[in-house]
Amino acid sequence: MAKASFFSRFIPARFRKSHPIVNVVRLHGAIGVGSPLRPPLTAKDLDPVLERAFRKNIAAVALTLNSPGGSPVQSALIHSRIRALAAEFKIPVYVFCEDVAASGGYWLACAGDEIYADPSSIVGSIGVISSGFGFVEAIEKLGVERRVYTAGLNKSTLDPFLPEKPDDVARLKALQLDVHDVFIGLVKERRLGKLKAPDAELFSGAFWAGAKAADLGLIDGIADVRSKMQELHGDKVRLRVIEPE
């Protein structure tokens, strides 16, 4: 794929070859959480890249996606920004899942007008998870006294150093159901008329390989970015990777 040329922006259109151009954006990594060595995907960091990707006189924007998920809020913000730019410039968006598009990664995939994957891609996991540890017996054996001071009855909810309370668990599960309902609603809206399995199966948090995901209607088919863009726009199509400056 060709990288966007700085100088090509200043060459008048009449002097350029009229090959179709597809701008390609890589969405690789966990969403909202990461480290200096593995930066996360966030709406703030992606916005300048997305703004450069959506331009007039291009054939499409392709997103190559490889993410196990992460923050539902950042997933929603990135998704919304992609859809807003697609509507503003009236440009189709194609998503190509690579190794994994799960949980928040699939949330991002739904920003595409069409979604494709490799037969071995992992797709789905439409659910919400929260996990942790309990250290109550460990600190007792170590002779450690836990001291917690709060203003607010529920401020120490699910403290891993205190015994688990049924009310805390019920509150967490209610929160998870709220987020899950938002996720389900988005998938149903974006995949309207394409889903081919009962809600209980699709939204259980399960995940599937690419071919099965296509059978379920979670994706539109099996393809890679280059071959699909050539199929749609001809062999002369140019794939131009848009990267952070």
N, C-alpha and C positions, 0 to 999 in steps of 0.2 A: 504494500500500500504506500502511496506517495504521501509525504508530509506536506502540509500547507506551506507554500512558498511565501516568504515575506514580500518578495518583489512582485509576485503575480497579482497582488492586490492593486498595483499601480499600473498594470498593463491594460489598456483599453480593451473592452470585450471584443471589438471587431477584429483585433489582432490575435485573439486566442483561438485555438482549435475548439470546435463546438462539440466536444465529447461530453456526455452526461457525467456529472460529478455527484458522488455520494460521499458526504462527510461521515467519518466513522469516529465514534467516541467510545473509549474503553471504560467500562464500569467494573473495576476489579477490586475486590477486597471486602472486608467486613463493613457494615454500615453503622456509622456513628461511634464506633469504638475501635481503637487500634493502638499503635505504638509508633515511636519515631522511625523504626525500621519498616513498619507496615502501616502506613497512614490509612486512616479510615475514609470511607466515602461519606461526605457531608454535603448538605445543600450549599453552604457557604463556599466551600472549596470548588465544587463542581459548576457553580453558576457562571463564572467567566468562560469556562470551556464550552458549556452549553450555548452561551450567547454567541460564541464564535462559530459554533457548528451550524446553527440555524441562520441561513442566509437566503436571500432571493436568488433565483436562477440556479438552484441545485435540484437534483432529481429526488433526493431523499436523505434522511439521516439514519444511519445504522448504529445500533448500540451493541457492542460485544460485551456480554455480561458473564461475570464469574464471581458470585457472592453467596456465602452461606447465610446471609441475613444480618440482623443486628437491631438497631433502634427502629421501632415502628414510626416514630415521629420523623426521623430523618428520611426514612423510606417514603413517607407520605409527602414530605416537602420536595424531595427530588422528583418523585412521580408527577406532582402538580406542576412543577416548573417545566418539565419536558412537555407535558400536555399543553401548557399555556403557550410555549414557543411554537409547538406544532400548529396550534390554532392560529396564532398570529401570522405565521409565514405560509400557512396552508401547505405544509410539507409532510408527506407520510413518514412514519417512524417504523423501522423494522428492528426487532430485537433478536439477537443470536446468542443463545445460552451455550456456554462452554462447559467447563467441568461441573459447575453447580449453579442453580438458580433456585434457592430454597428459602422459605420463610420470607424475610424482607427482600431477599434476592428475587423471589418470584413477584413480590409487590412491585419492584422496579420493572420486571419483565412486562407487567401489565400496562406499562406506559407505551408499549408498542402497539401499532395498529395490527401488526402481525408478529407472531413469536415463532422462532424456529430453534432447533436444538440438534445436537449430535445424538445418534442412537444411544450412546453411553452417558449422556448428560444426566445429572440428577436434578429433577424438577419437582416442585410442590412444597410440601411441609407448610400447608396453610393453617397455621395455628399459632399459639402464644405459649411461651415457656418461661418459667422462673425457677431457679435452683439455688441451693445453698447447702450449708452444713450446720449441724448442731454440736456444740462443744460443752454442753452442760456437765456431763459426767467427766469429761477430760479435765476441766478446770477444778472440779471437786477433788479428783485424784491428785492434782498438782498442788492442792491447798491454796488455790487462788480465790479470793473473794471478789465477786463482781459488784461494782458500784455504778449505778445509773441514776442520773438526775434529769428529769424532764419537766417542761411546761407544756401540758397537752396530754390528754389521757392516752392517745394512741401513738405518741411520738416514738415509743420503743417497739413498735410492731415488728414481729418476726426477728427480734434480736437473737442471733445465733448462740449467745451465751446464757440465754434464759429458756426455761421450758416452753415448748410450743403451745400456743393457746388456740383452741378451736375457732374462736371468734376472729383471730388474726388470719387464719387460713381461709375462712369463709370470705373475709374482706378481700384478700388477694385474689381468690378465684372469681369473685364478682368483677374485679377490675380486669382480669384476664378475659372474661367473657365480653366485656364492653369493647376491648381492643379487637378481639376475635370477630365480633359482629361488624366492626368497621372494615376489617380485612375482607371478610366474606362479601360484604356489600360492594366493595371495590372490584373484586374478582367477577362477581355476577354482572356488574355494570360493563366492565371492559370486555368480558367474554360472552356477552349477551348472544344467545342463540347458538353458541358453540359448545357449551358444556354438555357432556354425554353420560353423566353418571349421577347417582343420587347425592344430595348434599352430605349425607352421613359419611359417604366414602371420600368425596372430594375435600371436605373441610375437617377431616379427622386429625390432621397433622401428619398424615402419611406422605411419603415421597416415592417417585417412580423414575425409571429410566426413560429416556427421550421417546422411544417408540410407544411405550404404554401411555405416556403423558399425551401424545398425539391422539391415541385412541380415546382418551378421556376428554379430549377437547381443551386441555390446558395449554396446548401449543397448536400451531397451525400445520406443522410438518417437520420433516427432517431436512436440514440444509445447512450449509456454511455461508458466511457472508459473501465471499467472492462469487461462488457459483450462483447464488440466488440473485445477486445484483446483476450479474451478466445475463441471467435468464430474463430479468425484468427490463433491463436497460441496454442490452447488447454487449458484445465483446469489447467495445471501445470504452466502456464505462471506467471512470477513474475513481478509485477509492482513496480518499484523502483523510489521513488520520489527524484529528484535532487533539492536540496535547496541551497541557498547561504551559504557559509561557515562562 
